[in-house]
Structures are given as structure tokens and as C-alpha cells.
Amino acid sequence: MLMAWERWQNLSPEEKERYKRRAREYTDRGRETLARRRRR
């Protein structure tokens, strides 16, 4: 966990934004999948 944090600290702001955007896309896709399953 600490190594991951250090790696995160070393990322440039652009790379951090890219990671955040990807994480948001994953959570949105997961939420959509759950909602679709619930509707059935």
C-alpha cells in the first residue's frame, strides 16, 4: 500500500488526471451494470 502511495506521489498531474478519469469510467460502468441487472 505504501509503495502504491509513493508511486502516486511521483506521478505527474496529467497522469493523475488520467487515472482519476479511468477510475470514474470504471465506477460508472459498474453502476450501470448493476442498475441493468436490478431492472430485470
Backbone atoms as SQL, in Angstrom:
CREATE TABLE atoms (id INTEGER PRIMARY KEY, chain TEXT, resi INTEGER, resn TEXT, atom TEXT, x REAL, y REAL, z REAL);
INSERT INTO atoms VALUES
  (1, 'A', 1, 'MET', 'N', 0.838, -1.206, 0.000),
  (2, 'A', 1, 'MET', 'CA', 0.000, 0.000, 0.000),
  (3, 'A', 1, 'MET', 'C', 0.869, 1.251, 0.000),
  (4, 'A', 2, 'LEU', 'N', 1.903, 1.263, 0.840),
  (5, 'A', 2, 'LEU', 'CA', 2.787, 2.429, 0.928),
  (6, 'A', 2, 'LEU', 'C', 3.503, 2.659, -0.401),
  (7, 'A', 3, 'MET', 'N', 3.927, 1.559, -1.031),
  (8, 'A', 3, 'MET', 'CA', 4.607, 1.689, -2.327),
  (9, 'A', 3, 'MET', 'C', 3.683, 2.313, -3.358),
  (10, 'A', 4, 'ALA', 'N', 2.415, 1.905, -3.343),
  (11, 'A', 4, 'ALA', 'CA', 1.453, 2.464, -4.289),
  (12, 'A', 4, 'ALA', 'C', 1.285, 3.959, -4.047),
  (13, 'A', 5, 'TRP', 'N', 1.271, 4.369, -2.775),
  (14, 'A', 5, 'TRP', 'CA', 1.123, 5.782, -2.431),
  (15, 'A', 5, 'TRP', 'C', 2.334, 6.568, -2.924),
  (16, 'A', 6, 'GLU', 'N', 3.531, 6.005, -2.715),
  (17, 'A', 6, 'GLU', 'CA', 4.744, 6.690, -3.182),
  (18, 'A', 6, 'GLU', 'C', 4.739, 6.827, -4.699),
  (19, 'A', 7, 'ARG', 'N', 4.299, 5.770, -5.369),
  (20, 'A', 7, 'ARG', 'CA', 4.227, 5.813, -6.830),
  (21, 'A', 7, 'ARG', 'C', 3.246, 6.897, -7.264),
  (22, 'A', 8, 'TRP', 'N', 2.101, 7.006, -6.559),
  (23, 'A', 8, 'TRP', 'CA', 1.093, 8.011, -6.868),
  (24, 'A', 8, 'TRP', 'C', 1.684, 9.409, -6.701),
  (25, 'A', 9, 'GLN', 'N', 2.443, 9.610, -5.617),
  (26, 'A', 9, 'GLN', 'CA', 3.060, 10.913, -5.353),
  (27, 'A', 9, 'GLN', 'C', 4.018, 11.300, -6.473),
  (28, 'A', 10, 'ASN', 'N', 4.659, 10.303, -7.086),
  (29, 'A', 10, 'ASN', 'CA', 5.638, 10.576, -8.141),
  (30, 'A', 10, 'ASN', 'C', 5.006, 10.826, -9.512),
  (31, 'A', 11, 'LEU', 'N', 3.717, 10.542, -9.642),
  (32, 'A', 11, 'LEU', 'CA', 3.060, 10.768, -10.927),
  (33, 'A', 11, 'LEU', 'C', 2.935, 12.259, -11.218),
  (34, 'A', 12, 'SER', 'N', 2.956, 12.594, -12.501),
  (35, 'A', 12, 'SER', 'CA', 2.733, 13.986, -12.878),
  (36, 'A', 12, 'SER', 'C', 1.237, 14.275, -12.787),
  (37, 'A', 13, 'PRO', 'N', 0.860, 15.553, -12.663),
  (38, 'A', 13, 'PRO', 'CA', -0.575, 15.912, -12.581),
  (39, 'A', 13, 'PRO', 'C', -1.391, 15.353, -13.738),
  (40, 'A', 14, 'GLU', 'N', -0.808, 15.335, -14.948),
  (41, 'A', 14, 'GLU', 'CA', -1.551, 14.816, -16.102),
  (42, 'A', 14, 'GLU', 'C', -1.853, 13.331, -15.916),
  (43, 'A', 15, 'GLU', 'N', -0.856, 12.574, -15.415),
  (44, 'A', 15, 'GLU', 'CA', -1.064, 11.142, -15.195),
  (45, 'A', 15, 'GLU', 'C', -2.105, 10.913, -14.116),
  (46, 'A', 16, 'LYS', 'N', -2.097, 11.729, -13.060),
  (47, 'A', 16, 'LYS', 'CA', -3.102, 11.597, -12.001),
  (48, 'A', 16, 'LYS', 'C', -4.496, 11.815, -12.564),
  (49, 'A', 17, 'GLU', 'N', -4.664, 12.823, -13.413),
  (50, 'A', 17, 'GLU', 'CA', -5.973, 13.100, -14.006),
  (51, 'A', 17, 'GLU', 'C', -6.429, 11.915, -14.854),
  (52, 'A', 18, 'ARG', 'N', -5.484, 11.329, -15.608),
  (53, 'A', 18, 'ARG', 'CA', -5.824, 10.199, -16.455),
  (54, 'A', 18, 'ARG', 'C', -6.312, 9.029, -15.604),
  (55, 'A', 19, 'TYR', 'N', -5.627, 8.781, -14.483),
  (56, 'A', 19, 'TYR', 'CA', -6.036, 7.695, -13.584),
  (57, 'A', 19, 'TYR', 'C', -7.414, 7.963, -12.989),
  (58, 'A', 20, 'LYS', 'N', -7.638, 9.208, -12.559),
  (59, 'A', 20, 'LYS', 'CA', -8.938, 9.552, -11.966),
  (60, 'A', 20, 'LYS', 'C', -10.059, 9.359, -12.971),
  (61, 'A', 21, 'ARG', 'N', -9.812, 9.797, -14.225),
  (62, 'A', 21, 'ARG', 'CA', -10.838, 9.674, -15.259),
  (63, 'A', 21, 'ARG', 'C', -11.153, 8.202, -15.510),
  (64, 'A', 22, 'ARG', 'N', -10.103, 7.353, -15.580),
  (65, 'A', 22, 'ARG', 'CA', -10.302, 5.927, -15.820),
  (66, 'A', 22, 'ARG', 'C', -11.076, 5.290, -14.668),
  (67, 'A', 23, 'ALA', 'N', -10.736, 5.673, -13.440),
  (68, 'A', 23, 'ALA', 'CA', -11.427, 5.126, -12.267),
  (69, 'A', 23, 'ALA', 'C', -12.898, 5.512, -12.294),
  (70, 'A', 24, 'ARG', 'N', -13.184, 6.762, -12.695),
  (71, 'A', 24, 'ARG', 'CA', -14.567, 7.230, -12.749),
  (72, 'A', 24, 'ARG', 'C', -15.341, 6.442, -13.807),
  (73, 'A', 25, 'GLU', 'N', -14.692, 6.175, -14.962),
  (74, 'A', 25, 'GLU', 'CA', -15.357, 5.407, -16.010),
  (75, 'A', 25, 'GLU', 'C', -15.686, 4.006, -15.529),
  (76, 'A', 26, 'TYR', 'N', -14.745, 3.383, -14.796),
  (77, 'A', 26, 'TYR', 'CA', -14.984, 2.036, -14.276),
  (78, 'A', 26, 'TYR', 'C', -16.156, 2.019, -13.309),
  (79, 'A', 27, 'THR', 'N', -16.206, 2.999, -12.392),
  (80, 'A', 27, 'THR', 'CA', -17.296, 3.020, -11.400),
  (81, 'A', 27, 'THR', 'C', -18.624, 3.271, -12.091),
  (82, 'A', 28, 'ASP', 'N', -18.650, 4.171, -13.094),
  (83, 'A', 28, 'ASP', 'CA', -19.899, 4.453, -13.815),
  (84, 'A', 28, 'ASP', 'C', -20.386, 3.202, -14.541),
  (85, 'A', 29, 'ARG', 'N', -19.448, 2.478, -15.194),
  (86, 'A', 29, 'ARG', 'CA', -19.819, 1.281, -15.924),
  (87, 'A', 29, 'ARG', 'C', -20.351, 0.221, -14.966),
  (88, 'A', 30, 'GLY', 'N', -19.712, 0.082, -13.801),
  (89, 'A', 30, 'GLY', 'CA', -20.161, -0.888, -12.799),
  (90, 'A', 30, 'GLY', 'C', -21.549, -0.559, -12.299),
  (91, 'A', 31, 'ARG', 'N', -21.801, 0.738, -12.076),
  (92, 'A', 31, 'ARG', 'CA', -23.111, 1.173, -11.589),
  (93, 'A', 31, 'ARG', 'C', -24.185, 0.887, -12.634),
  (94, 'A', 32, 'GLU', 'N', -23.869, 1.138, -13.906),
  (95, 'A', 32, 'GLU', 'CA', -24.835, 0.878, -14.980),
  (96, 'A', 32, 'GLU', 'C', -25.169, -0.605, -15.053),
  (97, 'A', 33, 'THR', 'N', -24.139, -1.445, -14.937),
  (98, 'A', 33, 'THR', 'CA', -24.349, -2.887, -14.995),
  (99, 'A', 33, 'THR', 'C', -25.257, -3.338, -13.860),
  (100, 'A', 34, 'LEU', 'N', -25.006, -2.835, -12.662),
  (101, 'A', 34, 'LEU', 'CA', -25.844, -3.191, -11.509),
  (102, 'A', 34, 'LEU', 'C', -27.286, -2.733, -11.723),
  (103, 'A', 35, 'ALA', 'N', -27.464, -1.514, -12.216),
  (104, 'A', 35, 'ALA', 'CA', -28.809, -0.982, -12.438),
  (105, 'A', 35, 'ALA', 'C', -29.551, -1.825, -13.482),
  (106, 'A', 36, 'ARG', 'N', -28.830, -2.229, -14.523),
  (107, 'A', 36, 'ARG', 'CA', -29.445, -3.026, -15.579),
  (108, 'A', 36, 'ARG', 'C', -29.887, -4.382, -15.027),
  (109, 'A', 37, 'ARG', 'N', -29.033, -4.984, -14.166),
  (110, 'A', 37, 'ARG', 'CA', -29.380, -6.275, -13.585),
  (111, 'A', 37, 'ARG', 'C', -30.600, -6.149, -12.658),
  (112, 'A', 38, 'ARG', 'N', -30.642, -5.044, -11.923),
  (113, 'A', 38, 'ARG', 'CA', -31.727, -4.849, -10.970),
  (114, 'A', 38, 'ARG', 'C', -33.070, -4.692, -11.679),
  (115, 'A', 39, 'ARG', 'N', -33.048, -4.090, -12.883),
  (116, 'A', 39, 'ARG', 'CA', -34.285, -3.813, -13.614),
  (117, 'A', 39, 'ARG', 'C', -34.989, -5.090, -14.047),
  (118, 'A', 40, 'ARG', 'N', -34.224, -6.162, -14.327),
  (119, 'A', 40, 'ARG', 'CA', -34.826, -7.388, -14.829),
  (120, 'A', 40, 'ARG', 'C', -35.799, -8.022, -13.862);
